[in-house]
Amino acid sequence: NVANLQLARAATRDREMAIRTALGAGRARLMRQLLTESLLLAFAGAALGLVFAAWAVDALVGLAGDAAPRAAEVALDGRALAFTIAVAAGTGIAFGIVPALAASRPDLHDSLKDGGRGTTSARGRLRKALVIAEVALSLVLLVGTGLMVRSFLRLRAVDPGFRADHALALSISLPVADSKPTDADKERFVRFFNDADARIAALPGVTAVGGINYMPLSGNTTDLLFELAGFTPADPADKPDCQSREVAGDWF
């Protein structure tokens, strides 16, 4: 898209380039000027992108909280800056070289005529090819997006075996020194959750309050190994295990 816009912009400067050429400007000098303009545009876009990225990273890290592991370590560093500069330079050169080549070879006879504003057939074919490529890529993107949305809707329609509507879930993790709960900590936990259950149950509109150690479909599990009478697995790794949940109150 940027290359096509650059070609369209170059088409309006045919007369300017023809005058510069007639006054003695060489092709290499014209290409340097046009590539410099393209690089300035690319780096201006990259600078705006970095400003937006810095704001977005802070916002996303704040929203993620403790939900995403090591979210606090996400930040813009020297590698991100170097990558952005490299992409900006590559974009400026890649999308500026074709318009620069086209504009640096103006048709002096046609361009210097009064009102001469034509577009060469070669440049017109190139712009048409870019439009075709854009439409093709957009079509692939739209098809992929449609398939992803369809898959997401089908996943949303799967019956999980329980009703989750009119339910509110809260994740609570009580602090423990050195991550090693003592008997006093365990008693504190019991008091806290008993008090929380009673206070939540007393809220208007609440019909049931319960608790569980891991939410269903959260990806967190507790596996317990067990033995079957008369069964000895040939491989210890094949020993049967089960997932367990600890529930309290009116969970069901």
C-alpha positions as CSV (number, residue, x, y, z in Angstrom):
1,N,0.0,0.0,0.0
2,V,2.8,2.4,0.9
3,A,4.6,1.5,-2.4
4,N,1.5,2.3,-4.4
5,L,1.0,5.6,-2.6
6,Q,4.6,6.5,-3.3
7,L,4.1,5.7,-7.0
8,A,1.0,7.8,-7.1
9,R,2.9,10.6,-5.4
10,A,5.8,10.2,-7.9
11,A,3.4,10.4,-10.8
12,T,2.4,14.0,-9.7
13,R,6.0,15.0,-9.6
14,D,6.9,14.1,-13.2
15,R,7.1,17.8,-14.2
16,E,9.3,18.6,-11.2
17,M,11.7,15.8,-12.0
18,A,11.8,16.7,-15.7
19,I,12.7,20.3,-14.8
20,R,15.4,19.2,-12.4
21,T,16.8,16.8,-15.1
22,A,16.7,19.6,-17.7
23,L,18.6,21.8,-15.3
24,G,21.4,19.2,-15.0
25,A,20.4,17.0,-12.1
26,G,21.7,13.5,-12.6
27,R,19.6,10.3,-12.1
28,A,21.6,9.3,-9.0
29,R,21.0,12.7,-7.4
30,L,17.3,12.4,-8.0
31,M,17.2,8.9,-6.6
32,R,19.1,10.0,-3.5
33,Q,16.5,12.8,-2.9
34,L,13.5,10.5,-3.3
35,L,15.0,7.7,-1.2
36,T,15.8,10.3,1.5
37,E,12.2,11.5,1.5
38,S,11.0,7.8,1.7
39,L,13.4,7.1,4.6
40,L,12.3,10.2,6.5
41,L,8.6,9.1,6.1
42,A,9.6,5.6,7.3
43,F,11.5,6.8,10.3
44,A,8.7,9.3,11.2
45,G,6.3,6.3,11.2
46,A,8.7,4.2,13.3
47,A,9.1,7.0,15.9
48,L,5.3,7.3,16.2
49,G,5.1,3.5,16.5
50,L,7.7,3.5,19.3
51,V,5.7,6.2,21.2
52,F,2.5,4.2,20.8
53,A,4.3,1.0,21.8
54,A,5.7,2.5,24.9
55,W,2.2,3.6,26.0
56,A,0.6,0.3,25.0
57,V,3.2,-1.8,26.8
58,D,2.6,0.1,30.1
59,A,-1.1,-0.2,29.7
60,L,-1.1,-3.9,28.9
61,V,1.4,-4.7,31.7
62,G,-0.9,-2.8,34.1
63,L,-4.0,-4.7,32.8
64,A,-2.2,-8.1,32.9
65,G,-1.3,-7.8,36.6
66,D,-0.5,-11.3,38.0
67,A,-2.4,-13.1,35.3
68,A,0.5,-13.3,32.9
69,P,3.8,-14.8,34.1
70,R,6.7,-12.3,34.2
71,A,4.5,-9.5,32.8
72,A,6.4,-7.0,34.8
73,E,9.6,-7.8,32.8
74,V,7.9,-6.8,29.5
75,A,9.4,-3.6,28.3
76,L,11.0,-1.8,25.3
77,D,14.7,-2.4,25.3
78,G,17.7,-1.9,23.0
79,R,16.8,-4.9,20.9
80,A,13.3,-3.6,20.2
81,L,14.7,-0.2,19.3
82,A,17.3,-1.8,16.9
83,F,14.7,-4.0,15.3
84,T,12.4,-1.0,14.7
85,I,15.2,1.0,13.2
86,A,16.1,-1.9,10.9
87,V,12.5,-2.4,9.8
88,A,12.1,1.3,9.2
89,A,15.2,1.5,7.1
90,G,14.3,-1.7,5.1
91,T,10.8,-0.4,4.6
92,G,12.0,3.0,3.4
93,I,14.4,1.5,0.9
94,A,12.2,-1.3,-0.3
95,F,9.1,0.9,-0.8
96,G,11.1,3.9,-2.0
97,I,13.4,2.3,-4.6
98,V,10.7,1.5,-7.2
99,P,9.1,5.0,-7.1
100,A,12.6,6.5,-7.1
101,L,13.6,4.5,-10.2
102,A,10.4,5.5,-12.0
103,A,10.6,9.2,-11.1
104,S,14.3,9.5,-11.9
105,R,13.6,8.6,-15.6
106,P,11.1,11.3,-16.6
107,D,10.0,11.7,-20.2
108,L,11.2,15.3,-20.7
109,H,9.2,15.8,-23.9
110,D,5.8,14.9,-22.4
111,S,6.5,16.1,-18.9
112,L,7.6,19.6,-19.9
113,K,4.5,20.2,-22.0
114,D,1.9,22.5,-20.5
115,G,-0.5,20.5,-18.5
116,G,1.4,17.3,-19.0
117,R,0.2,14.9,-16.3
118,G,0.3,11.5,-17.9
119,T,1.4,8.3,-16.3
120,T,3.8,6.0,-18.2
121,S,2.4,2.6,-19.2
122,A,5.2,0.8,-17.3
123,R,4.4,2.7,-14.1
124,G,0.6,2.1,-14.7
125,R,1.2,-1.6,-15.0
126,L,3.3,-1.7,-11.8
127,R,0.6,0.1,-9.9
128,K,-2.0,-2.3,-11.2
129,A,0.2,-5.2,-10.2
130,L,0.5,-3.8,-6.6
131,V,-3.3,-3.4,-6.4
132,I,-3.8,-7.0,-7.5
133,A,-1.3,-8.2,-4.9
134,E,-3.0,-6.1,-2.2
135,V,-6.4,-7.5,-3.1
136,A,-5.0,-11.1,-3.1
137,L,-3.4,-10.7,0.3
138,S,-6.5,-9.0,1.7
139,L,-8.6,-11.9,0.5
140,V,-6.3,-14.5,2.1
141,L,-6.4,-12.5,5.4
142,L,-10.2,-12.2,5.3
143,V,-10.7,-15.9,4.7
144,G,-8.3,-16.7,7.5
145,T,-10.1,-14.3,9.8
146,G,-13.5,-15.8,8.9
147,L,-12.3,-19.3,9.6
148,M,-10.8,-18.2,13.0
149,V,-14.1,-16.5,14.0
150,R,-16.0,-19.5,12.9
151,S,-13.8,-21.8,15.0
152,F,-14.1,-19.5,18.0
153,L,-17.9,-19.5,17.7
154,R,-18.0,-23.3,17.5
155,L,-15.8,-23.5,20.7
156,R,-18.1,-21.1,22.4
157,A,-21.1,-23.3,21.5
158,V,-19.5,-26.5,23.1
159,D,-21.5,-27.6,26.2
160,P,-19.0,-27.8,29.1
161,G,-21.5,-29.8,31.2
162,F,-22.4,-27.0,33.6
163,R,-24.0,-23.6,33.6
164,A,-21.7,-20.7,34.1
165,D,-24.3,-17.9,33.6
166,H,-25.4,-15.8,36.6
167,A,-22.1,-16.8,38.3
168,L,-19.2,-14.6,39.5
169,A,-15.8,-16.1,40.2
170,L,-13.1,-14.4,42.4
171,S,-9.5,-15.6,42.6
172,I,-8.0,-15.1,46.0
173,S,-4.5,-15.9,47.1
174,L,-3.5,-15.2,50.7
175,P,0.0,-14.1,51.5
176,V,2.4,-16.5,53.2
177,A,5.9,-15.9,54.5
178,D,8.5,-17.8,52.4
179,S,5.6,-19.6,50.6
180,K,5.6,-22.2,53.5
181,P,2.2,-22.0,55.4
182,T,2.4,-22.9,59.1
183,D,-0.4,-24.3,61.3
184,A,-1.2,-20.7,62.3
185,D,-1.5,-19.7,58.6
186,K,-3.9,-22.6,58.0
187,E,-6.1,-21.5,60.8
188,R,-6.0,-17.9,59.5
189,F,-7.1,-19.2,56.1
190,V,-10.0,-21.1,57.5
191,R,-11.2,-18.0,59.4
192,F,-10.8,-15.8,56.4
193,F,-12.8,-18.0,54.0
194,N,-15.5,-18.8,56.5
195,D,-15.9,-15.1,57.1
196,A,-15.8,-14.3,53.4
197,D,-18.5,-17.0,52.7
198,A,-20.8,-15.6,55.3
199,R,-20.4,-12.0,54.2
200,I,-20.8,-12.8,50.5
201,A,-23.9,-15.0,51.2
202,A,-25.5,-12.0,53.0
203,L,-25.3,-9.8,49.9
204,P,-28.6,-9.0,48.2
205,G,-29.3,-11.3,45.2
206,V,-26.7,-14.0,46.2
207,T,-28.3,-17.5,46.3
208,A,-25.2,-19.7,46.8
209,V,-21.5,-19.3,47.7
210,G,-18.9,-22.0,47.2
211,G,-15.2,-22.4,46.7
212,I,-12.7,-24.6,44.8
213,N,-9.0,-24.9,44.7
214,Y,-8.7,-24.8,40.8
215,M,-11.4,-23.4,38.5
216,P,-12.7,-25.8,35.8
217,L,-11.1,-25.4,32.4
218,S,-8.5,-23.0,33.9
219,G,-5.6,-25.3,32.9
220,N,-4.4,-25.8,36.5
221,T,-4.6,-29.3,37.8
222,T,-3.8,-31.5,40.8
223,D,-2.8,-35.0,39.8
224,L,-2.9,-37.9,42.3
225,L,-1.3,-41.2,41.7
226,F,-3.3,-44.3,42.9
227,E,-3.0,-48.1,42.7
228,L,-5.4,-50.7,41.3
229,A,-5.6,-54.1,43.0
230,G,-4.1,-56.8,40.8
231,F,-2.7,-54.3,38.3
232,T,1.1,-53.7,38.0
233,P,2.0,-51.4,35.1
234,A,5.0,-52.5,33.0
235,D,6.3,-49.0,32.9
236,P,6.2,-46.9,36.1
237,A,5.2,-43.9,33.9
238,D,1.9,-45.7,33.1
239,K,0.8,-45.7,36.8
240,P,-2.8,-44.5,36.9
241,D,-3.5,-41.0,38.2
242,C,-6.5,-38.8,38.5
243,Q,-7.2,-35.1,38.7
244,S,-8.8,-33.9,41.9
245,R,-10.7,-30.8,43.0
246,E,-11.3,-29.6,46.6
247,V,-14.6,-27.9,46.9
248,A,-16.4,-26.1,49.8
249,G,-19.8,-24.7,50.6
250,D,-22.5,-24.7,48.0
251,W,-20.1,-25.1,45.1
252,F,-22.3,-27.7,43.3
